[in-house]
């Protein structure tokens, strides 16, 4: 493994990221110079992941070792991904250890308020659901991040649940998270804590739960703070939690939603694709603190639009381009994993106080029945599963798993396009996302430094940015009910004088494989 000077890497990476995009060029093509010696990040094999509401476990068979269709889609994406269990509903789930166990008496001030976006009811989680989850993880080859109830939980109840989860999941358990978006607890949309409650209160209560869990599970590992958007909380957690937790703390986590609320006219495809300066601002705060604490950072829940997503955007081809670009942008900034949130519309709505604000009509509700609008997968145990457009962007990025993301220099020249390069064992990967709605780009990739012998390209395409079907990667689509997929159209790209010339039409993506 290459030894990396993290402080030097951060400075190099930030400098490179400011000039990573490129744009429309003259007929001769603009050069894309590669810098394979400047490593931005080592992308782990488990970079890709999904996130689901804890309340999905209310159906013990949702994650079942015998659900061949669901398992196949997990394995199609990655042989070694990460499943995160958490979300709003985790704050209103309770551990029903035995059939006669009684629901704890807990009252949230937000219950009954129309402006509250937290669950209005409590959901029991049983040992059968956790046992099935272990079988599902074994069948997929994935590992699990398990969220414990902070909002309405207690150290004693969380410790009892954690003890069973740790024993049942065994080596498939990566770590526990405690709470979901605690930076929003005092918000009127949440109300799990009173006004004035802030980080000092949080870290005290969080530590009490973590210590109670550790008393029952001595080798328990933790990550946090799993905030909605308060990067300052991540920094403070990185500075304080290691002293309190020692080696039990193994990571940092946070969430990201690009747009929202879904009923806003500003939540649209044009805004989704144009880029978000908050990403750089937050990561510029988080990563120095992560490096100082020697902790990795993972985006454990996020998507294109919060509160279930927006139909015609979150479930459309635009989400594929956005998702692929976002994943690699975060990787270039030091992130070690991305978990896109999904699941059934019923469970997402229940986690939002019975609301699914993006749904406009019965057709939207039917689509959400199989998977809420931003879900990468849609389906159920009875009808099988299928891939939404976002899944194709994730599948493209999966080709970077296990590579070293390296710097390149390119001027966008005004077009809305990005490029990412990585060193792999067999050569290079170059991903280009042309998110521009009208401008095609043509680029001459300088491969002289890589001593390239041959190159081929997969294309990420769709009928239109708002198309909800017809998306292809390498000319192939994934049929509902079957995760079978093989590249169908693989183009050879000529290398002349050390240059590979590649045209990328507007509203499309390309993945270049370069063999050295």
C-alpha positions as CSV (number, residue, x, y, z in Angstrom):
1,X,0.0,0.0,0.0
2,X,1.2,3.5,-0.8
3,X,2.0,5.6,2.3
4,X,0.3,8.9,2.0
5,X,1.2,12.1,3.8
6,X,-2.4,13.2,4.8
7,X,-1.7,16.8,5.4
8,X,0.2,17.1,2.1
9,X,-2.5,15.1,0.4
10,X,-5.2,17.5,1.6
11,X,-3.5,20.5,0.2
12,X,-2.7,18.8,-3.1
13,X,-6.3,17.4,-3.4
14,X,-8.0,20.8,-2.8
15,X,-5.8,22.5,-5.3
16,X,-6.6,19.8,-7.9
17,X,-10.3,19.9,-7.2
18,X,-10.6,23.5,-8.1
19,X,-9.6,22.7,-11.7
20,X,-11.1,19.3,-12.3
21,X,-13.9,20.2,-14.6
22,X,-13.7,20.7,-18.3
23,X,-16.0,21.9,-21.1
24,X,-16.8,22.4,-24.7
25,X,-13.7,22.7,-26.9
26,X,-12.5,23.4,-30.4
27,X,-12.5,20.7,-33.1
28,X,-9.0,19.7,-32.1
29,X,-10.1,18.8,-28.5
30,X,-8.9,20.2,-25.2
31,X,-6.2,18.2,-23.4
32,X,-7.0,16.5,-20.2
33,X,-3.6,16.2,-18.5
34,X,-3.3,13.4,-15.9
35,X,-1.2,13.5,-12.8
36,X,-1.1,9.8,-11.7
37,X,1.5,10.6,-9.0
38,X,-0.8,12.9,-7.1
39,X,-3.1,10.6,-5.1
40,X,-6.3,12.2,-3.9
41,X,-7.8,9.1,-2.2
42,X,-7.6,5.4,-2.0
43,X,-11.2,4.2,-2.8
44,X,-12.0,1.2,-0.7
45,X,-13.7,-1.9,-2.0
46,X,-16.8,-1.1,0.2
47,X,-17.2,2.5,-1.0
48,X,-20.7,1.9,-2.4
49,X,-23.7,1.4,-0.2
50,X,-27.4,1.7,0.5
51,X,-29.2,3.2,3.4
52,X,-32.6,2.0,4.7
53,X,-35.0,3.0,7.5
54,X,-34.7,0.9,10.6
55,X,-38.5,0.5,10.4
56,X,-38.0,-1.7,7.3
57,X,-37.0,-4.3,9.9
58,X,-40.6,-4.3,11.2
59,X,-41.1,-6.8,8.4
60,X,-38.7,-9.5,9.4
61,X,-38.6,-10.9,5.9
62,X,-37.7,-7.6,4.2
63,X,-34.0,-8.4,4.4
64,X,-34.3,-12.2,4.0
65,X,-31.6,-14.7,3.0
66,X,-34.0,-16.3,0.6
67,X,-34.9,-13.1,-1.4
68,X,-32.9,-14.0,-4.5
69,X,-33.9,-10.8,-6.5
70,X,-33.0,-8.4,-3.7
71,X,-29.7,-10.2,-3.0
72,X,-28.8,-10.2,-6.7
73,X,-29.1,-6.4,-7.0
74,X,-26.9,-5.9,-4.0
75,X,-24.3,-8.3,-5.4
76,X,-24.6,-6.7,-8.9
77,X,-23.6,-3.3,-7.4
78,X,-20.8,-4.6,-5.2
79,X,-19.5,-7.9,-3.8
80,X,-18.5,-6.0,-0.7
81,X,-20.8,-3.0,0.0
82,X,-22.2,-1.4,3.1
83,X,-25.8,-1.5,4.2
84,X,-26.7,1.2,6.7
85,X,-29.8,0.8,8.9
86,X,-31.0,4.1,10.4
87,X,-33.0,7.2,9.4
88,X,-35.7,9.1,11.1
89,X,-37.6,5.9,12.0
90,X,-34.6,4.7,14.1
91,X,-35.6,7.3,16.7
92,X,-39.0,5.7,17.1
93,X,-38.1,2.0,16.9
94,X,-37.9,-0.1,20.1
95,X,-36.3,-3.5,20.8
96,X,-39.0,-6.1,21.3
97,X,-36.8,-8.9,22.7
98,X,-39.6,-11.3,23.6
99,X,-43.2,-11.6,22.3
100,X,-44.6,-10.3,25.6
101,X,-42.3,-7.3,25.8
102,X,-44.1,-4.0,26.3
103,X,-43.5,-0.8,24.3
104,X,-41.7,1.8,26.4
105,X,-43.8,4.8,27.4
106,X,-42.2,7.7,25.6
107,X,-43.9,10.9,24.5
108,X,-42.4,13.2,21.8
109,X,-43.5,16.8,21.8
110,X,-43.7,16.7,18.0
111,X,-46.3,13.9,18.0
112,X,-49.6,15.3,16.6
113,X,-48.1,18.4,15.1
114,X,-48.8,18.9,11.4
115,X,-45.4,20.6,10.9
116,X,-43.5,17.7,12.5
117,X,-41.6,15.4,10.1
118,X,-40.8,12.7,12.6
119,X,-42.7,9.3,13.0
120,X,-46.0,9.5,14.9
121,X,-45.9,5.9,16.0
122,X,-43.4,3.5,17.5
123,X,-42.2,0.4,15.6
124,X,-41.0,-2.8,17.2
125,X,-37.9,-4.6,16.0
126,X,-37.7,-8.3,16.9
127,X,-34.8,-10.8,17.0
128,X,-36.2,-12.6,14.0
129,X,-35.5,-9.5,11.9
130,X,-31.9,-9.3,13.0
131,X,-31.4,-13.0,12.4
132,X,-32.7,-12.7,8.9
133,X,-30.5,-9.6,8.4
134,X,-27.5,-11.7,9.2
135,X,-28.5,-14.2,6.6
136,X,-29.1,-11.5,4.1
137,X,-25.7,-10.0,4.7
138,X,-24.0,-13.3,4.4
139,X,-25.8,-13.9,1.1
140,X,-24.8,-10.5,-0.3
141,X,-21.3,-10.4,1.1
142,X,-22.1,-6.9,2.5
143,X,-21.4,-5.4,6.0
144,X,-23.7,-3.3,8.1
145,X,-23.8,0.0,10.0
146,X,-26.5,-0.3,12.6
147,X,-28.3,2.8,14.0
148,X,-29.4,2.8,17.7
149,X,-32.3,5.0,19.0
150,X,-31.0,8.2,20.6
151,X,-34.1,10.4,20.2
152,X,-36.5,8.3,22.3
153,X,-34.1,5.6,23.4
154,X,-32.2,5.0,26.6
155,X,-28.8,3.6,27.5
156,X,-30.4,0.5,28.9
157,X,-32.7,-0.2,26.0
158,X,-30.0,0.6,23.4
159,X,-27.5,-1.6,25.2
160,X,-29.9,-4.6,25.2
161,X,-30.6,-4.2,21.5
162,X,-26.9,-3.7,20.6
163,X,-26.0,-6.9,22.5
164,X,-28.3,-9.0,20.4
165,X,-27.4,-7.2,17.1
166,X,-23.6,-7.6,17.8
167,X,-24.0,-11.3,18.5
168,X,-26.3,-12.0,15.6
169,X,-24.4,-10.0,13.0
170,X,-21.0,-10.9,14.2
171,X,-18.3,-10.0,11.7
172,X,-20.9,-8.5,9.4
173,X,-21.3,-5.5,11.8
174,X,-19.0,-2.7,11.0
175,X,-20.1,-0.4,13.8
176,X,-23.0,1.2,15.6
177,X,-24.3,4.7,15.1
178,X,-26.3,6.4,17.9
179,X,-29.0,8.7,16.7
180,X,-30.0,10.2,13.4
181,X,-29.4,13.9,12.5
182,X,-29.1,15.1,16.1
183,X,-28.2,18.6,14.9
184,X,-31.9,18.9,13.9
185,X,-33.3,17.5,17.3
186,X,-34.4,21.0,18.5
187,X,-36.0,21.9,15.1
188,X,-39.8,22.3,15.0
189,X,-39.8,19.6,12.3
190,X,-38.2,17.3,14.8
191,X,-38.6,18.3,18.5
192,X,-36.7,15.4,20.0
193,X,-34.9,17.9,22.3
194,X,-35.9,21.3,23.7
195,X,-34.7,24.7,22.3
196,X,-31.2,25.4,23.6
197,X,-30.1,21.8,23.5
198,X,-26.8,21.8,21.6
199,X,-23.5,19.9,21.0
200,X,-22.3,19.8,24.6
201,X,-25.6,18.1,25.6
202,X,-25.4,15.8,22.7
203,X,-21.9,14.5,23.3
204,X,-22.7,13.9,27.0
205,X,-25.8,11.9,26.2
206,X,-24.2,10.1,23.3
207,X,-21.2,9.0,25.4
208,X,-23.6,7.6,28.1
209,X,-25.3,5.4,25.5
210,X,-22.0,4.3,24.0
211,X,-20.6,3.4,27.4
212,X,-23.7,1.4,28.2
213,X,-23.4,-0.5,24.9
214,X,-19.7,-1.1,25.6
215,X,-20.6,-2.6,29.0
216,X,-22.7,-5.2,27.2
217,X,-20.6,-5.5,24.0
218,X,-16.9,-4.9,25.1
219,X,-15.6,-4.9,21.5
220,X,-18.4,-2.6,20.2
221,X,-17.2,0.0,17.7
222,X,-18.9,3.3,17.0
223,X,-19.0,6.2,14.4
224,X,-20.8,9.5,14.4
225,X,-22.2,12.1,14.7
226,X,-24.4,11.3,11.7
227,X,-25.6,14.9,11.3
228,X,-27.9,16.3,8.7
229,X,-25.7,19.2,7.6
230,X,-23.8,20.7,10.6
231,X,-20.2,20.1,9.5
232,X,-19.2,22.0,12.7
233,X,-20.6,19.1,14.7
234,X,-18.5,16.6,12.8
235,X,-15.4,18.7,13.6
236,X,-16.2,19.0,17.3
237,X,-17.0,15.3,17.4
238,X,-13.7,14.4,15.8
239,X,-11.9,16.6,18.4
240,X,-13.7,15.3,21.5
241,X,-15.1,11.8,20.9
242,X,-11.6,10.1,20.5
243,X,-10.6,11.2,24.0
244,X,-13.8,9.8,25.4
245,X,-14.0,6.6,23.3
246,X,-10.4,5.7,22.5
247,X,-10.1,3.0,19.9
248,X,-13.8,2.2,20.1
249,X,-14.4,5.2,17.8
250,X,-13.6,4.1,14.2
251,X,-15.2,6.7,12.0
252,X,-17.0,10.0,11.3
253,X,-20.3,10.2,9.5
254,X,-22.8,12.8,8.1
255,X,-25.6,13.2,5.6
256,X,-26.2,15.1,2.4
257,X,-29.3,15.9,0.4
258,X,-28.8,18.0,-2.7
259,X,-32.3,19.5,-3.1
260,X,-35.5,20.0,-1.1
261,X,-38.2,20.2,-0.1
262,X,-39.6,18.3,-3.1
263,X,-42.7,20.6,-3.4
264,X,-40.4,23.6,-4.0
265,X,-40.1,24.7,-7.7
266,X,-36.4,25.3,-7.0
267,X,-35.9,21.5,-6.5
268,X,-35.5,20.8,-10.2
269,X,-33.1,19.0,-12.6
270,X,-31.3,22.2,-13.6
271,X,-30.4,23.0,-10.0
272,X,-29.5,19.4,-9.2
273,X,-27.0,19.2,-12.0
274,X,-25.4,22.6,-11.7
275,X,-23.4,21.7,-8.6
276,X,-23.5,22.6,-5.0
277,X,-20.8,24.8,-3.3
278,X,-21.9,23.4,0.1
279,X,-20.1,20.1,-0.7
280,X,-16.7,21.8,-0.9
281,X,-17.4,24.1,2.1
282,X,-18.4,21.2,4.4
283,X,-15.7,18.8,3.3
284,X,-13.0,21.5,3.6
285,X,-14.1,21.7,7.3
286,X,-14.5,18.0,7.9
287,X,-11.4,16.4,6.3
288,X,-8.7,18.3,8.2
289,X,-10.4,17.2,11.5
290,X,-10.8,13.7,10.2
291,X,-7.1,13.5,9.3
292,X,-6.0,15.0,12.6
293,X,-8.1,12.3,14.5
294,X,-6.9,9.6,12.1
295,X,-10.6,8.7,11.3
296,X,-12.3,8.1,8.0
297,X,-15.4,10.0,7.0
298,X,-18.5,8.3,5.3
299,X,-21.6,9.9,3.9
300,X,-24.1,7.5,5.5
301,X,-27.4,8.9,4.3
302,X,-28.2,11.1,1.4
303,X,-29.7,11.6,-2.1
304,X,-30.9,14.0,-4.6
305,X,-33.8,15.5,-2.6
306,X,-34.8,15.1,1.0
307,X,-38.2,13.9,2.3
308,X,-38.5,11.0,-0.1
309,X,-37.3,12.7,-3.3
310,X,-39.0,14.4,-6.2
311,X,-40.7,12.4,-9.0
312,X,-39.4,13.3,-12.4
313,X,-36.0,14.2,-11.0
314,X,-35.0,11.8,-8.2
315,X,-36.2,8.8,-10.2
316,X,-35.1,10.1,-13.6
317,X,-31.9,9.9,-15.7
318,X,-30.6,13.2,-14.2
319,X,-30.2,11.4,-10.9
320,X,-27.8,8.9,-12.5
321,X,-25.4,11.7,-13.8
322,X,-25.8,13.6,-10.5
323,X,-25.2,10.5,-8.4
324,X,-22.1,9.3,-10.2
325,X,-20.6,12.7,-10.2
326,X,-21.4,13.3,-6.5
327,X,-19.8,10.0,-5.5
328,X,-16.5,10.6,-7.2
329,X,-16.4,14.3,-6.2
330,X,-16.8,13.2,-2.6
331,X,-14.1,10.5,-3.1
332,X,-11.7,13.2,-4.5
333,X,-12.3,15.2,-1.3
334,X,-11.4,12.3,0.9
335,X,-14.7,10.5,1.6
336,X,-14.4,6.8,2.2
337,X,-18.0,5.7,1.3
338,X,-21.4,6.8,0.1
339,X,-24.8,5.3,1.2
340,X,-27.8,6.5,-0.8
341,X,-31.0,6.3,1.1
342,X,-34.0,4.3,-0.2
343,X,-36.7,1.8,0.6
344,X,-40.4,1.6,0.2
345,X,-42.5,4.7,0.0
346,X,-44.7,3.4,2.9
347,X,-41.7,3.3,5.3
348,X,-40.2,6.6,4.1
349,X,-43.6,8.3,4.6
350,X,-44.0,6.8,8.0
351,X,-40.6,8.1,9.0
352,X,-41.7,11.6,7.9
353,X,-44.8,11.7,10.1
354,X,-47.1,10.1,7.5
355,X,-46.1,12.5,4.7
356,X,-44.6,12.0,1.3
357,X,-44.6,15.6,0.0
358,X,-43.2,14.8,-3.4
359,X,-46.2,12.7,-4.4
360,X,-48.5,14.6,-6.7
361,X,-51.1,12.0,-7.8
362,X,-52.0,8.3,-7.8
363,X,-49.3,7.5,-10.4
364,X,-46.7,8.9,-8.0
365,X,-48.1,6.9,-5.1
366,X,-48.0,3.7,-7.2
367,X,-44.3,4.4,-8.1
368,X,-43.5,5.0,-4.5
369,X,-45.2,1.8,-3.5
370,X,-42.3,-0.1,-5.0
371,X,-39.7,2.4,-3.8
372,X,-39.8,6.0,-2.9
373,X,-38.7,8.4,-5.6
374,X,-35.0,8.6,-4.7
375,X,-34.5,4.9,-4.0
376,X,-31.8,3.3,-6.2
377,X,-33.9,0.1,-6.2
378,X,-37.6,-0.4,-6.5
379,X,-39.6,-3.5,-5.7
380,X,-40.6,-6.0,-3.0
381,X,-40.3,-9.6,-2.1
382,X,-43.3,-10.6,-4.0
383,X,-42.8,-8.7,-7.3
384,X,-39.1,-8.7,-7.4
385,X,-36.8,-5.7,-7.7
386,X,-35.5,-3.4,-10.4
387,X,-32.9,-0.7,-10.9
388,X,-33.8,3.0,-10.8
389,X,-31.6,5.4,-12.9
390,X,-29.5,6.3,-9.9
391,X,-28.4,2.7,-9.7
392,X,-26.7,3.0,-13.1
393,X,-24.6,5.9,-11.9
394,X,-23.6,3.9,-8.8
395,X,-22.7,0.9,-11.0
396,X,-20.4,3.2,-13.1
397,X,-18.6,4.4,-9.9
398,X,-18.3,0.9,-8.6
399,X,-15.6,0.4,-11.4
400,X,-13.4,2.7,-9.3
401,X,-13.6,0.5,-6.2
402,X,-10.1,-0.5,-5.1
403,X,-8.4,2.1,-7.2
404,X,-6.3,5.2,-6.3
405,X,-8.1,8.4,-7.4
406,X,-5.5,10.8,-8.8
407,X,-5.4,14.4,-9.8
408,X,-5.9,15.9,-13.2
409,X,-6.0,19.5,-14.5
410,X,-8.8,20.8,-16.7
411,X,-10.5,24.0,-17.3
412,X,-14.3,23.7,-17.8
413,X,-14.4,26.6,-20.2
414,X,-18.0,27.3,-19.0
415,X,-19.5,23.8,-19.7
416,X,-21.1,21.9,-16.9
417,X,-18.9,18.8,-17.0
418,X,-16.5,17.0,-14.7
419,X,-13.7,14.4,-15.0
420,X,-12.1,12.0,-12.6
421,X,-9.1,9.7,-13.0
422,X,-7.8,6.8,-11.1
423,X,-5.0,4.3,-11.1
424,X,-6.0,0.7,-11.2
425,X,-4.0,-2.5,-11.3
426,X,-4.5,-2.9,-15.0
427,X,-4.2,0.7,-16.0
428,X,-6.3,3.8,-15.6
429,X,-10.0,4.7,-15.2
430,X,-11.3,8.1,-16.5
431,X,-14.9,9.1,-15.8
432,X,-16.5,12.0,-17.5
433,X,-19.9,13.4,-16.6
434,X,-21.3,15.9,-19.1
435,X,-24.2,17.4,-17.1
436,X,-24.6,20.3,-19.5
437,X,-28.1,20.4,-21.0
438,X,-27.0,21.6,-24.4
439,X,-23.2,21.6,-24.9
440,X,-21.3,18.6,-26.2
441,X,-17.7,18.2,-25.1
442,X,-14.7,16.7,-26.8
443,X,-11.5,16.0,-24.9
444,X,-8.1,14.7,-25.8
445,X,-6.9,12.7,-22.8
446,X,-3.2,12.8,-22.4
447,X,-2.1,9.2,-21.8
448,X,1.6,9.5,-22.6
449,X,2.5,9.4,-18.9
450,X,0.5,6.2,-18.5
451,X,2.3,4.4,-21.4
452,X,-1.2,3.3,-22.6
453,X,-1.6,0.5,-25.1
454,X,-5.3,0.5,-25.7
455,X,-8.6,2.0,-24.4
456,X,-12.3,1.3,-24.4
457,X,-15.3,3.2,-23.2
458,X,-18.6,2.5,-21.6
459,X,-21.3,5.2,-22.0
460,X,-24.0,6.2,-19.5
461,X,-27.0,7.3,-21.5
462,X,-30.8,8.0,-21.3
463,X,-33.5,9.2,-23.6
464,X,-33.8,12.5,-21.7
465,X,-32.8,14.0,-18.4
466,X,-36.3,13.5,-17.0
467,X,-36.7,10.0,-18.4
468,X,-37.6,7.4,-15.8
469,X,-36.8,4.4,-18.0
470,X,-34.5,3.5,-20.9
471,X,-31.3,4.3,-19.1
472,X,-28.3,2.2,-20.2
473,X,-24.7,1.7,-19.2
474,X,-22.5,0.3,-21.9
475,X,-25.6,0.0,-24.0
476,X,-27.3,-2.4,-21.6
477,X,-30.3,-2.0,-19.3
478,X,-31.3,-4.0,-16.2
479,X,-34.7,-5.7,-16.4
480,X,-37.0,-5.7,-13.5
481,X,-36.8,-8.8,-11.5
482,X,-33.3,-9.7,-12.7
483,X,-30.0,-8.1,-11.8
484,X,-28.3,-9.7,-14.9
485,X,-26.2,-7.1,-16.7
486,X,-23.3,-7.3,-19.1
487,X,-21.7,-4.5,-21.2
488,X,-23.3,-4.6,-24.7
489,X,-21.7,-1.7,-26.5
490,X,-18.0,-1.3,-25.7
491,X,-16.3,1.2,-28.0
492,X,-12.6,1.0,-28.8
493,X,-10.8,4.4,-28.5
494,X,-7.8,5.0,-30.6
495,X,-4.6,6.2,-28.9
496,X,-2.5,8.4,-31.3
497,X,0.6,10.3,-30.1
498,X,-0.2,9.4,-26.5
499,X,-3.7,11.0,-26.8
500,X,-7.1,9.4,-26.6
501,X,-9.8,11.6,-28.2
502,X,-13.2,11.1,-26.6
503,X,-16.5,12.9,-27.5
504,X,-19.1,13.1,-24.7
505,X,-22.5,14.4,-25.8
506,X,-24.5,16.7,-23.5
507,X,-26.5,15.0,-20.8
508,X,-24.4,11.8,-20.8
509,X,-21.5,10.1,-19.1
510,X,-18.5,8.1,-20.2
511,X,-16.1,5.7,-18.5
512,X,-12.8,5.1,-20.2
513,X,-10.8,2.0,-19.3
514,X,-7.1,2.5,-20.2
515,X,-4.9,-0.6,-20.4
516,X,-1.2,0.0,-19.7
